[in-house]
Amino acid sequence: MPRHLKSQSQEKHRKKAGHRRWAARSGVIPGGNRGDIMDAPTRSALMSRIRGKNTGPERRFAECLLLQGLVFEQHAVDLPGRPDIVFRDEKVAVFVDGDFWHGWRFPLWKEKLTPYWQAKIEATRCRDLRNFRCLRRAGWKVIRVWEHQLEQNLTARVESLCAVLRQRSEPQA
């Protein structure tokens, strides 16, 4: 059925890319690396369009926070890892991370990647961990919001962040 003839509910529940089909009970996903299906110039053009900041999930999340009346800073260059959203008064740093690029449940699907991509995503995961530790040592609350969490329930993520902000803004006895 052509996409423009599908109902909104059918379109909304469309399955995503294969890396989200997880094995049962944390088992490894079967299959190996199938190689790239695109030639190098096509892949290069596609990859050059992927942005590191102001991504779709990040913009949707920030928009919901603004609708709640929250005031925040984006992409604070003076903090480790350059958090996507920063609440300085409460010392809360929020990272909105893509499932693929930051390796959500990476051990389950890393064998499907070439060694280059395995190393690249593993390095990203190590860098994220290092930045989170550095922020926590400096007294910051680090919140990581995954792309799939925003797709599943954006409102719940906003509410949980608001609860953390309320807790951090209350005077300590």
Buried (B, 14 or more C-beta within 10 A) or exposed (E): EEEEEEEEEEEEEEEEEEBBEEEEEEEEBEEEEEEEEEEEEEEEEEEEEEEEEEBEBBEBBBEBBEEEEBEBBBBBEEBBBBBBBBBEEBBBBBBBBBBBBBBBBBEBBBEBBEEEEBEBBBEBBEEBEEBBEBBEEEEBBBBBBBBBBBBEEBEEBBEBBBEBBEEBEEEEE
